[in-house]
Structures are given as C-alpha cells and as structure tokens.
Amino acid sequence: IVPTLADIPLENVSLPRRTLAELAVAPGATSDPRSWAIGALQARIPVVHVPAARAQETIDDDTRSSLDGARRQGAADAALVADHPHAVGALPAARGPAPAERIAAAAMGSAAIREAAALLLDGLELVRARRTWATVYVVVARGCYDSGARRAGRRALRTARLAARRVVDLDATGRLPEPQIAAPVLDLHIAGRRVTRVVVPHGQWSTLVPALVSSALASAWRSDGWPNTWRRLPATPREPPPWSADSVAVLFGPGRHERDTRHRAALEAAGVRVELVDGAPSDHWSALDRAIRAAPERLVGVPLPGVSAGPAWLAAAAPAFDSPKVAAVSCAGLWRGEHVGPLQLVSRVTRPGSYVPVGRPCQCLIVSTEAYRGLGGYGHAAERIGGHAPVSELLQRALDAGLVVGSREVPGIEPAGAHRPARSRGEWQRWTSHGALMMHGARSRGSASSGARWFALRGVVPFLIAVRQARRDESRAVTYVASSALAFTAGALRHVRRPR
C-alpha cells in the first residue's frame, strides 16, 4: 500500500512551520489543508497517524446547507486541481459525470431549481421514503458538486482528467510506478487497443486495485462470461502435464461427418488409437455404446457429429482422470491461439438439480471406460432422443452415482464451441435435449397429474434456476433466457408427440 491523499485525514492535519516553509506551498493555497498534504506526499515526508488526536467537525444536517456545501466543495476541488492536476484521482471529479448527472449539474446552477430540489427532498424525508430520498439526493448532490466545479474551472478539470490517465499494457510484465498524490485513472490496453478504463475509488493505491482491474476486465469481456476472462489475458508458456496416449482411444460414430476425421493422422501420430465405428447414422449412439464397452483403453474420447478434434484436446482433458472419482469431462473448443481454460469439476453436492448445464455445450466427451461400464452406458431413451441427450443423461447419472464430472475449454476442437455461432447452436441443442429428457421423465410417472407435477417441480423449476445462474455469464441476458426457454419448450413438445 502506497500512502495517497485519501489516506491522510484532512480534517486534522498539522505541520511544523519549518516543514511548511520547505514545502513552498503557494500563498493562496495555504488555507486548503489538502495543499499541505500534497506537498508532504511529493516531498516524501513521513506521515504519522496519531490515534489519540481528535478534531471537531461540523456536519450540516439541513438539506439546503448540505447542497450548498456540495457546490462549495466542487469549486474548491476545481481550484485544487488547477494547481495539482494529478490530485484529481482522489476527488469525485475523477469520474466524469453521467448523462443524468450532467443534466442535474446544468440545472443546479439555478437557485430556483436548487430550492425546488430541496423541497422535494424534504417532502420525501417527511413521508419516510428513505430509498427514494437517497437516490434523489445522490443525483442532486452530484449535480450541485459538478455545478460548482464547472463554474470554478471546467477547463482545469478536463485538463486534469487527461493528465491523470495512465496507459497500462496488459501484455507487459513490468511493475507499475507508484503514484505520489493519488492513483491515476487506468486505461487498460492489449495489443495497442484500449479494453476498458478503471477509476480507483478515492485514488487509493492499495490491494483493491488488482480486484478492480479484474472486475473491469470481466465486465468488458462479458460476451465470453466472467469465468472466462482468462482467455484474453497474456499467458506464460508452459508444458502440458504428462499423459499416456497409449491409454486413450478416440471413436467416431456412424453419424460422423466427412470432415470430422481430418485430424486422424495427427491423433495416430500422437499414439492414440482411432476407430471409425460403422453402422447406420440412426444407430450412432448405440454403436458407440458397444464400442466403448469393448475398448481396452482406460479412457475413450468421443467427438460429437460435426466436430473435428486433434490431439491437443486430449492432452488438456486426460490429466483430470488422475482422480478415480472423475467419470467424464466435457470439452468445448477455443479459437486458435487461445490457451487452455481452467478445469471445472462438479459433483452432486455443488451442482444439484436435473440435467443442469456443466460448462459450455459439449463438443467432445472423454469418459473413463471403467466408470462408463459401471453406469451402464448411454440410456436407451436418451439414444432415441439423440442430439445432446445421451451426453446430458450420462453426466446426470454419473452425478447421481456420487462421481465427479468436469468441463474444460480446450484448443484443438473445430468449430470453436466456446464462441458464437457454434456456441449458440450448442446451447440450443443442449436445452432442446434437456426439455425432451424432462418430458420423458414426466411421461414415465404414470398418470397425467403426477407427470405434470413432476415436470413442474423437477423440470421447470430447475430449468429456471439453471438459466438464472447461466445468464450471468452472458452479455445478452434477455436473448439467452428467451432462446433457452424456447429451446426447452420445443424439446418438451417434440417429445410429447413421440409414441411411448
């Protein structure tokens, strides 16, 4: 932590006359104690905090006095940054006013409007509308502050904001220089382009700054979801964990596309056994089920139809099976050049509910053959539904059995299912399969009333909870909720028309 202007209690600052003379404080600025504190910080004079020191401060509890005080504070801050531009980071003026605050600042220049705002606040206080009062007061007080600051020195504030900015290259590895007066406004850049801007509260240079930067990056990259901001940060090259290719087989089912096997030579060169399972495309999952049961390898990777995969995804997913509790890992592809994402492991304790999403929609599934045989393979009902239903149903039974399943976004899978448009298609197929599986469970209850009750409690309610949790990772939350609900409903209605 580096001491800044906000760390010095300006209500009770004392300096010896000799130190004040050494600081060479401008004669007109000696009445503002912040000028003394700025001089002490610039001269690297040790600042000592004395807990026993006490000072009296008069606080105006009257609305009109409080608003007038905000105008005076804005004018004083504008005068301060005219002499010390880098001090703007410790002031409310560091963040430019929002559109509503700009309108309020222009309006608060009128004494009649200020009086009307004070009457409105007094009325809200009289009827005890505390939340509404607080919302209105924040806007009006900020408007009064900006009105006083603009009147005293609008150009000085604009110049100070520009001078207080510091470009931070996220690709660099050097240490950021410590501020003298206040933390600067951080412009975060990657590859020469600005990603976002961070205004540090009160200009304090503390351990809070890395958390603010991470939060700002997560908001700026919300289209990829806050858990996945790692994908755009610089990565340190490292060797992947060791894994034995001899214990892994990759199976392509009868429903494979022509281009799905174009990386077959690379897989075999890495020591992976590749098998093209023959059969009718409609028998895709049944044929794969027989092939997985007969596979002698410890792990079996299954790319879904329309997906081509090289050896890179196996190297990223196989180490998860060092734990015997891991039954399967669902993988989604990344763009070329992106580094592998974190391995997310879930169990029934951490992921309750029926057919809840595990990571991004699955493009390649790698399973432990021992766990697969113990679970009984793919369910026959899920095989008839097709799509993502066999994968979702297998992961569901693995969680119910007390095992652990994982998800990881990895390179080497095409198309990149972690990004649109492949991700949107995958989400639609996954939610459609979930709706069909839940409708199948409801129809197996026997009577229509018990089936409807089961579908509502075990299908609709968990679906709403899952969507509510997943939409936090989406930039288009409304679109995501609407499309997921439409896919879930379409899958359920489509299964209603199927014969029992």
ABEGO torsion letter per residue (X at the ends): XBBBAAABBAABBBBBAAAAAAAGBBAAAAABAAAAAAAAAAAGBBBBBBAABBBBBBBBABAAAAAAAAAAAAAAAAAAAAABAAAAAABAAABBBBAAAAAAAAAAABAAAAAAAAAAAAAAAAAGBAAAAAAAAAAAAAAAAAAAAAAABAAAAAAAAAAABBBBBAABABBBBBBAABBBBBBBBBGGBBABBBBBBGGBBBAAAAAAAAAAAAAAAAAAEAAAAAAABBBBBBBBBBBBAAABBBBBBAABBAAAAAAAAAAAAAGBBBBBBBEBAAAAAAAAAAAAAABABABBBBBBBGBBBBAAAAAAAAAAAABAABABBBBBBBBBGBBBBBBBBBBAAABBEBGBBBEBBBABBBBBAAAAAAAGEBBAAAAAAEEAAAAAAAAAAAAAAGBBBBBBBBBGBOBBAABOAAAAAAAAAAAAAAAAAAAAAAAAAGBAAAAAAAAAAAAAAAAAAAAAAAAAABABAAAAAAAAAAAAAAAAAAAAABBX
